Amino acid sequence: MSPLARIRATAPPSAVAAGLIAVTVGVTSAAALVFTAARAAGADAREVSSWMLALGVGIAVTSAGLSLRYKAPVVTSWSTPGAALLATSLSGVSMEKAVGAFVFSAALIVVSGVTGWFARIMDRIPVPLASALLGGVLLEFGTGLFSQMGGSFAIAFPVFVLYLLARRMLPRYAVVIALGGGVVASVLTGGWHLERVRLSLAHPVFTAPEFDWKVLISVGVPLFVVTMASQNLPGVAVLRGSGYEVPVSPVLTWTGAVQAVLAPFGAFGINLAAMTAAICTGDGAHPDRQRRYLAAVWAGIFYLCVGLLGATVASLLTAMPHALVLAVAGVGLLATIEASLASALSDPASREAAVVTFLATASGVTLLGIGSAFWGLLAGVLTGVIASVGRRRRAAPSAPSPHPVTAASRTPERTSA
């Protein structure tokens, strides 16, 4: 095989383009959330860039490695809902305790993969409740898009309108187009601080994990639930819906293990991708479905580049106007919020429990030092249990009389001779 043919075989233009689009969509729709989550934990610029480096390396290793292993487009990503959860849950939590929660969540994922508990664990948490939990977590970001219109209308409104238009004409690039319009609008209004942008490579910053039971319960457990229900579950569905029967347990084990190793450097969540995975599993990635795994491999390579330039990405996000960050995060999560609410309210039998979960989570209440995500899930489960007991009692048959009348005990009617 000639060198040119070898290049074409390992780097088909369609597969390379699909991988690049997947990474572009993933980064533009979620990098702002990662930045916000890191800042919530008190991360400085070096630590933010370390988070991007750890996530980029972890995604590159798992995407390329698992895709080559199973010859299927196994695309991984950071947990976008997890980043949103952390952005609202890490306020006042030290970086050491946050890293402890990342390690704990990763350990739960590994245990789920090794033991095959994934399906059984998710069966214990009804999908509507998990969806309501996610919706409650994301509500602040959805409303943030519109709250920014009060003081930064010239930035937030164009982002919103361009997103709506692009969703109808070019849905795959809607967030990218909205971001581009927001950048133009913010440049025209003079909101950028370009003096903060630095072109440099990221360096790993190690943080020793500290395990605090309150943080593990309020952050680690909800992070695990949201990641499994909102990322890994639809990620498996995308693969199987595209005809790729990849063994789930080994994939979960590897993503959890890589996250656990890289968590001290900022890898808060590495999981199966859903939205971006669909880009690499579709016909546009390669005409031969047996070769579409190359798109996932290239996606991993591009994520590695993003990770290595983590310091540049971090400085770019610092230079962006805060209104643009919130607006892009808001439009990037609109589809996720819509799907979460639709799933949460889809089953009339669990609708009340889902609403309770949503409201309790969105309230931001903190009890005993534990955040609202845990209490929202607990309140929803309690509501569901009480409601199911009530339904069983109403459906139970009436108590039988102490002397039931049977055919044998009836007095036969006399008949005339």
C-alpha positions in Angstrom: 0.0 0.0 0.0 1.4 3.4 -1.0 1.9 6.1 1.6 -0.9 8.2 0.1 -3.3 5.2 0.2 -2.3 4.5 3.8 -3.1 8.1 4.8 -6.4 7.9 3.1 -7.2 4.6 4.9 -6.3 6.0 8.3 -7.5 9.5 7.8 -10.6 9.5 5.5 -11.7 13.1 5.0 -15.2 12.4 6.1 -14.1 10.7 9.3 -11.6 13.5 10.2 -14.3 16.1 9.5 -16.8 14.2 11.6 -14.4 13.9 14.5 -13.5 17.7 14.3 -17.2 18.6 14.2 -17.9 16.4 17.2 -15.2 18.0 19.2 -16.1 21.6 18.1 -19.7 21.1 19.1 -18.7 19.4 22.4 -16.2 22.1 23.4 -18.2 25.1 22.4 -21.4 23.9 24.1 -19.7 22.8 27.4 -16.3 24.4 27.9 -18.0 27.4 29.6 -19.6 25.0 32.0 -16.3 23.3 32.8 -14.8 26.7 33.4 -17.7 27.7 35.7 -17.5 24.5 37.6 -13.8 24.9 38.2 -14.2 28.5 39.3 -17.0 27.3 41.8 -14.4 25.1 43.4 -12.0 28.1 43.7 -9.7 27.0 40.9 -7.1 29.5 39.6 -6.0 29.8 36.0 -3.4 27.0 36.3 -5.9 24.7 37.9 -8.5 25.4 35.2 -6.0 24.6 32.5 -5.1 21.4 34.4 -8.8 20.4 34.3 -8.9 20.9 30.6 -5.7 18.9 30.2 -6.9 16.0 32.3 -10.3 15.9 30.5 -8.7 16.1 27.1 -6.2 13.3 27.8 -8.8 11.1 29.4 -11.3 11.6 26.5 -8.5 11.0 24.0 -7.4 7.8 25.7 -10.9 6.3 26.0 -12.3 7.4 22.7 -9.3 6.2 20.6 -8.5 3.2 22.7 -12.0 1.8 23.0 -12.8 2.5 19.4 -9.7 0.7 18.2 -10.4 -2.2 20.6 -14.0 -2.8 19.5 -13.8 -1.4 16.0 -16.9 0.8 16.8 -17.2 4.6 17.1 -17.1 4.7 20.9 -17.0 8.5 21.5 -16.5 9.7 25.1 -16.7 13.2 26.5 -16.8 15.1 29.7 -20.1 15.1 31.6 -21.9 18.3 30.6 -24.7 17.8 33.1 -22.0 16.9 35.6 -20.3 20.2 35.0 -23.6 22.0 35.5 -24.2 20.1 38.7 -20.7 21.0 40.0 -21.1 24.7 39.0 -24.1 24.9 41.5 -22.8 22.4 44.1 -19.2 23.3 44.6 -19.6 26.7 46.1 -17.7 26.8 49.4 -16.2 23.3 48.8 -12.4 23.2 48.8 -10.6 21.8 45.8 -9.3 18.8 47.8 -12.9 17.8 48.8 -14.1 18.3 45.3 -11.4 16.0 43.9 -12.4 13.5 46.6 -16.0 13.6 45.2 -14.6 13.1 41.7 -12.7 10.0 42.8 -15.7 8.6 44.6 -18.0 9.1 41.6 -15.4 7.3 39.4 -15.2 4.5 41.9 -18.9 4.0 41.7 -18.8 3.9 37.9 -16.0 1.3 38.1 -18.0 -0.8 40.5 -21.0 -0.6 38.3 -18.9 -1.8 35.3 -17.1 -4.6 37.0 -20.1 -6.0 38.8 -22.6 -5.3 36.0 -24.7 -3.3 38.5 -25.4 -0.5 36.0 -28.8 -1.8 34.8 -29.9 -2.8 38.3 -28.8 0.5 39.9 -30.6 2.5 37.2 -33.7 0.4 37.6 -33.8 1.5 41.3 -33.9 5.2 40.2 -36.9 5.7 37.8 -35.9 7.5 34.6 -38.4 10.4 35.2 -36.8 11.1 38.6 -33.3 11.1 37.2 -34.5 13.4 34.4 -36.2 15.7 36.9 -33.0 15.8 38.9 -31.1 16.9 35.8 -33.7 19.5 34.9 -33.6 21.0 38.4 -29.8 21.2 38.2 -29.9 22.9 34.8 -32.7 25.3 35.5 -30.3 28.0 36.8 -28.4 27.9 33.5 -31.6 28.0 31.4 -32.9 31.1 33.3 -29.4 32.6 33.2 -29.7 33.0 29.4 -32.7 35.3 29.9 -31.5 37.1 33.0 -28.5 38.3 31.1 -30.8 40.1 28.7 -31.5 42.7 31.4 -27.9 44.1 31.5 -26.4 42.6 28.3 -29.2 42.5 25.8 -26.9 43.2 22.9 -25.0 40.0 23.6 -27.6 37.6 25.0 -30.4 38.3 22.5 -28.4 37.7 19.3 -27.1 34.4 20.8 -30.7 33.3 21.5 -32.1 34.3 18.1 -29.3 32.8 16.1 -29.6 29.6 18.1 -33.3 29.4 17.3 -32.8 30.0 13.6 -29.9 27.6 13.3 -31.9 24.9 15.1 -34.4 25.0 12.2 -31.8 25.1 9.4 -28.5 23.7 10.6 -29.3 22.0 13.9 -26.0 20.2 14.2 -24.1 23.6 14.2 -26.7 25.6 16.2 -24.5 26.2 19.3 -21.4 27.0 17.1 -23.4 29.5 15.1 -24.9 31.1 18.3 -21.4 31.3 19.8 -20.1 33.0 16.6 -22.9 35.5 16.7 -22.3 36.2 20.4 -18.6 36.7 19.8 -19.3 39.3 17.0 -21.9 41.0 19.2 -19.6 41.1 22.2 -16.7 42.4 20.2 -18.8 45.2 18.8 -19.9 46.2 22.3 -16.3 46.1 23.6 -16.8 43.4 26.2 -13.6 41.4 25.5 -10.4 41.5 27.5 -8.0 40.2 24.9 -5.0 41.2 27.0 -5.8 38.1 29.2 -5.4 35.6 26.3 -2.2 33.6 26.5 -1.1 31.0 23.9 0.5 28.4 26.0 0.4 24.7 26.8 -1.4 23.4 29.9 0.5 21.8 32.8 -0.9 19.3 35.2 -1.6 20.5 38.7 -2.0 17.7 41.2 -4.5 18.0 44.1 -4.6 15.3 46.8 -8.2 14.2 47.3 -9.8 14.7 50.6 -12.9 12.6 51.4 -15.6 14.4 53.4 -18.8 12.4 53.8 -21.0 15.4 53.3 -19.4 16.3 50.0 -19.4 12.7 48.9 -23.2 12.5 49.4 -24.1 16.0 48.2 -21.7 16.0 45.2 -20.3 12.6 44.5 -23.5 10.6 44.5 -25.5 13.1 42.4 -22.6 13.4 40.0 -22.6 9.6 39.6 -26.4 9.5 39.1 -26.5 12.3 36.6 -23.5 11.0 34.6 -24.9 7.5 34.4 -28.5 8.5 33.7 -27.9 11.5 31.4 -24.6 10.5 29.7 -23.9 6.8 29.8 -27.5 5.6 29.3 -28.2 7.7 26.2 -24.6 7.0 25.0 -25.3 3.3 25.0 -28.6 4.0 23.3 -26.9 5.9 20.5 -24.4 3.1 19.9 -27.1 0.4 19.9 -29.5 2.4 17.8 -26.8 2.7 15.2 -26.2 -1.1 15.2 -23.1 -1.2 17.3 -23.3 -3.9 20.1 -20.4 -2.8 22.3 -20.1 -4.5 25.7 -21.2 -1.9 28.2 -19.6 -3.2 31.4 -16.0 -3.1 30.1 -16.6 0.4 28.6 -17.9 1.7 31.9 -15.0 0.1 33.8 -12.4 1.8 31.6 -14.0 5.2 31.6 -14.4 5.1 35.4 -10.8 3.9 35.8 -9.4 6.6 33.6 -11.4 9.2 35.5 -10.2 7.9 38.8 -6.6 8.2 37.7 -7.0 11.7 36.3 -9.4 13.1 38.9 -6.6 14.6 41.1 -5.7 16.7 38.0 -9.3 17.8 37.4 -11.1 15.1 35.4 -14.4 15.3 37.1 -16.3 13.1 34.7 -15.4 10.9 31.6 -18.3 9.1 30.1 -20.0 7.9 26.9 -21.0 10.8 24.6 -24.5 11.0 23.2 -25.0 14.1 21.0 -21.5 14.2 19.6 -21.4 10.4 19.3 -24.3 10.6 16.9 -22.1 12.7 14.6 -19.5 9.9 14.4 -22.0 7.0 14.1 -24.0 8.6 11.2 -23.6 8.1 7.5 -21.6 11.4 7.2 -18.7 9.9 9.2 -17.9 7.2 6.6 -19.9 5.4 3.9 -18.8 2.1 5.3 -20.2 1.6 8.8 -17.4 -0.8 9.7 -14.9 2.1 9.2 -16.8 4.8 11.2 -14.7 4.0 14.3 -12.0 6.1 12.7 -14.2 9.2 13.3 -14.1 8.5 17.0 -10.4 7.9 16.9 -9.9 11.3 15.3 -12.3 12.9 17.8 -10.0 11.6 20.5 -7.0 13.1 18.8 -8.7 16.5 18.5 -9.7 16.3 22.2 -6.1 15.7 23.0 -5.2 18.9 21.2 -7.8 20.8 23.2 -6.4 19.4 26.4 -2.8 20.3 25.6 -4.0 23.9 24.8 -6.0 23.9 28.0 -4.2 27.0 29.3 -5.1 28.9 26.1 -8.7 27.7 26.3 -8.8 28.8 30.0 -7.4 32.2 29.2 -9.8 32.6 26.3 -12.8 31.8 28.6 -11.4 34.4 31.1 -11.2 37.0 28.4 -14.9 36.3 27.3 -17.6 38.6 28.7 -19.4 36.8 31.5 -22.7 37.4 29.7 -21.5 35.5 26.7 -20.4 32.6 28.8 -23.8 32.3 30.5 -25.7 32.9 27.2 -23.8 30.2 25.3 -24.1 27.8 28.3 -27.9 28.5 28.3 -28.5 27.8 24.6 -26.2 24.8 24.8 -28.4 23.3 27.5 -31.8 24.2 26.1 -32.2 20.9 24.2 -31.0 19.0 27.3 -33.5 20.8 29.6 -36.3 20.2 27.1 -35.6 16.5 26.9 -35.2 16.2 30.7 -38.6 17.9 31.4 -40.3 15.8 28.7 -38.9 12.6 30.2 -39.7 13.7 33.7 -43.4 14.3 33.0 -43.9 11.5 30.5 -45.3 8.9 32.9 -48.5 10.1 34.8 -47.8 7.5 37.6 -44.5 9.2 38.5 -45.3 12.8 37.5 -45.9 14.0 41.1 -42.6 12.5 42.3 -40.8 14.0 39.3 -42.2 17.5 40.0 -41.1 17.2 43.6 -37.6 16.2 42.6 -37.4 19.0 40.1 -38.6 21.7 42.5 -36.5 20.5 45.5 -33.4 20.3 43.3 -34.0 23.7 41.7 -34.6 25.3 45.1 -30.9 25.1 46.0 -31.7 24.1 49.6 -28.8 22.9 51.8 -29.5 20.7 54.8 -26.8 19.3 57.1 -24.2 20.6 54.7 -25.6 18.5 51.9 -26.7 20.1 48.6 -30.1 20.2 47.0 -29.4 17.6 44.3 -29.3 14.8 46.9 -32.4 16.1 48.8 -34.3 16.5 45.6 -33.7 12.9 44.6 -34.5 11.7 48.1 -37.7 13.8 48.2 -38.8 12.4 44.8 -38.1 8.8 45.9 -40.1 9.4 49.1 -43.0 10.9 47.1 -42.9 8.0 44.7 -42.9 5.4 47.5 -45.9 7.0 49.3 -47.8 7.4 46.0 -47.3 3.8 45.0 -48.5 2.6 48.4 -51.6 4.7 48.0 -52.2 3.3 44.5 -51.9 -0.3 45.7 -54.4 0.3 48.5 -56.9 1.8 46.1 -56.4 -1.0 43.7 -56.8 -3.8 46.3 -60.1 -5.7 46.2 -62.7 -5.1 49.0 -62.3 -7.3 52.0 -64.4 -10.5 51.7 -67.4 -11.0 54.0 -66.9 -13.4 56.9 -69.5 -15.8 55.5 -69.1 -15.7 51.8 -72.0 -17.0 49.7 -71.0 -19.9 47.4 -72.8 -22.0 45.0 -72.7 -24.9 47.4 -74.2 -22.9 50.3 -77.2 -21.5 48.4 -80.6 -22.9 49.3 -82.1 -24.3 46.1 -85.3 -22.9 45.0 -88.3 -25.2 45.2 -89.8 -26.1 41.8 -93.4 -27.1 41.3 -94.0 -30.8 40.6 
